[in-house]
């Protein structure tokens, strides 16, 4: 079992992390979630019955760990007019619009709502089919297609806004 787990870590560690970043939108939280996923996979490996593919099972474990992490996050409310949040927004905006020719895919995905982000990450970054994404996220295939359509719309709007903001288009 140790060799099989080492192979899983080697083959899936980066994919687990990328999916966690896409779902959580925070690299530190994603790192923590990815470690939790690997522990869960290690513990669950003896009971894995092969009713689904190994990758589907691992992505389901990752999804569940990320959803648990999201539920554990404290809900913070603050006025956007308060100095602290305003400075943070200004700092992020300055960093984001710092002149890079185009944002990378992960940064674009982070701008999407979580439900669109996780579907888009699986479909585009992990190259899963509609059916695979639907199984992994326990969604109807039609919902996956709708979420992807809406994610593409929002990303296109973001790119247009970015170009207009930089004096393009």
Wavefront OBJ file of the C-alpha trace (Angstrom):
o trace
v 0.000 0.000 0.000
v 2.920 2.356 0.669
v 4.104 2.159 -2.943
v 0.593 2.782 -4.237
v 0.196 5.810 -1.965
v 3.590 7.182 -3.050
v 2.432 6.852 -6.674
v -0.799 8.669 -5.812
v 1.132 11.497 -4.150
v 3.445 11.762 -7.139
v 0.613 11.678 -9.699
v -2.073 13.702 -7.910
v -0.408 16.086 -5.447
v -0.258 19.022 -7.876
v -3.761 18.387 -9.217
v -5.175 18.252 -5.692
v -3.486 21.538 -4.842
v -4.671 23.284 -8.022
v -8.252 22.183 -7.437
v -8.051 23.323 -3.815
v -6.732 26.744 -4.886
v -9.534 27.026 -7.430
v -12.180 26.145 -4.860
v -10.792 28.066 -1.897
v -9.186 31.031 -3.639
v -6.383 31.049 -1.063
v -3.033 29.316 -1.522
v -2.396 28.825 2.213
v -5.836 27.322 2.787
v -5.370 25.201 -0.334
v -2.048 23.859 0.953
v -3.688 22.907 4.227
v -6.636 21.298 2.431
v -4.321 19.374 0.087
v -2.461 17.922 3.059
v -5.770 16.950 4.637
v -6.813 15.276 1.375
v -3.646 13.205 1.247
v -4.208 12.073 4.831
v -7.802 11.144 3.979
v -6.640 9.271 0.865
v -3.997 7.399 2.900
v -6.580 6.380 5.494
v -9.256 5.559 2.926
v -7.092 3.705 0.425
v -7.598 0.246 1.986
v -11.360 0.700 1.695
v -11.323 2.023 -1.882
v -13.474 -0.456 -3.794
v -12.829 0.807 -7.297
v -16.511 1.558 -7.993
v -15.282 4.751 -9.633
v -11.916 5.618 -11.098
v -9.157 6.496 -8.660
v -9.021 10.071 -9.967
v -12.779 10.539 -9.470
v -12.484 9.296 -5.893
v -9.504 11.557 -5.165
v -11.304 14.577 -6.636
v -14.393 13.782 -4.569
v -12.221 13.631 -1.436
v -10.623 16.949 -2.457
v -13.981 18.566 -3.112
v -15.343 17.425 0.239
v -12.256 18.647 2.097
v -12.508 22.046 0.398
v -16.224 22.341 1.120
v -15.501 21.518 4.768
v -12.788 24.180 4.831
v -15.200 26.723 3.360
v -17.805 25.903 6.012
v -15.207 26.384 8.768
v -14.262 29.865 7.550
v -15.524 32.601 9.798
v -17.994 35.008 8.270
v -16.463 38.452 8.441
v -18.448 41.553 7.720
v -16.951 44.985 7.359
v -17.866 48.183 5.673
v -16.045 48.660 2.408
v -15.806 52.322 3.284
v -13.761 51.591 6.418
v -10.025 52.407 6.047
v -8.754 48.819 6.495
v -10.867 47.116 3.807
v -10.470 50.093 1.471
v -6.645 49.948 1.756
v -6.700 46.181 1.210
v -8.903 46.561 -1.868
v -6.635 49.310 -3.222
v -3.544 47.168 -2.560
v -5.062 44.156 -4.327
v -6.267 46.247 -7.236
v -2.826 47.828 -7.647
v -1.162 44.418 -7.567
v -3.690 42.956 -9.985
v -3.479 45.797 -12.499
v 0.274 46.241 -12.237
v 0.858 46.033 -15.957
v 1.085 42.299 -16.587
v -0.007 41.695 -20.198
v -2.679 39.159 -19.228
v -3.655 37.409 -16.013
v -2.926 33.723 -15.667
v -5.758 31.218 -15.659
v -5.659 30.613 -11.911
v -5.942 34.335 -11.172
v -8.898 34.609 -13.537
v -10.601 31.621 -11.938
v -10.206 33.182 -8.494
v -12.495 35.997 -9.634
v -15.373 33.582 -10.204
v -17.935 32.541 -7.604
v -16.972 29.215 -6.003
v -19.597 27.132 -7.821
v -18.371 28.345 -11.229
v -14.714 28.242 -10.203
v -14.717 24.567 -9.219
v -16.547 23.481 -12.398
v -14.237 25.562 -14.615
v -11.121 24.323 -12.824
v -12.071 20.692 -13.314
v -13.191 21.145 -16.915
v -10.441 23.413 -18.208
v -7.458 22.938 -15.904
v -7.941 19.249 -15.106
v -9.412 18.473 -18.562
v -12.345 16.489 -17.181
v -15.407 15.781 -19.341
v -18.871 17.142 -18.559
v -19.841 13.737 -17.171
v -16.722 13.469 -15.006
v -17.229 16.956 -13.579
v -20.881 16.156 -12.883
v -19.933 12.955 -11.023
v -17.132 14.613 -9.068
v -19.290 17.509 -7.915
v -22.520 15.529 -7.642
v -24.294 17.836 -10.083
v -26.512 17.174 -13.098
v -24.650 17.427 -16.423
v -26.959 20.280 -17.471
v -25.946 22.269 -14.401
v -22.261 21.705 -15.213
v -22.836 23.055 -18.731
v -24.762 26.044 -17.380
v -22.050 26.842 -14.836
v -19.361 26.604 -17.526
v -21.366 28.898 -19.806
v -21.794 31.451 -17.023
v -18.138 31.136 -16.016
v -17.062 31.856 -19.608
v -19.395 34.870 -19.719
v -17.987 36.289 -16.487
v -14.388 35.678 -17.561
v -15.043 37.411 -20.882
v -16.551 40.371 -19.008
v -13.514 40.476 -16.708
v -11.118 40.484 -19.653
v -13.057 43.279 -21.380
v -13.102 45.303 -18.152
v -9.383 44.725 -17.771
v -8.638 45.900 -21.301
v -10.836 48.958 -20.934
v -9.181 49.739 -17.597
v -5.762 49.609 -19.258
v -6.797 51.814 -22.149
v -7.309 48.997 -24.644
v -10.309 47.987 -26.760
l 1 2 3 4 5 6 7 8 9 10 11 12 13 14 15 16 17 18 19 20 21 22 23 24 25 26 27 28 29 30 31 32 33 34 35 36 37 38 39 40 41 42 43 44 45 46 47 48 49 50 51 52 53 54 55 56 57 58 59 60 61 62 63 64 65 66 67 68 69 70 71 72 73 74 75 76 77 78 79 80 81 82 83 84 85 86 87 88 89 90 91 92 93 94 95 96 97 98 99 100 101 102 103 104 105 106 107 108 109 110 111 112 113 114 115 116 117 118 119 120 121 122 123 124 125 126 127 128 129 130 131 132 133 134 135 136 137 138 139 140 141 142 143 144 145 146 147 148 149 150 151 152 153 154 155 156 157 158 159 160 161 162 163 164 165 166 167 168 169
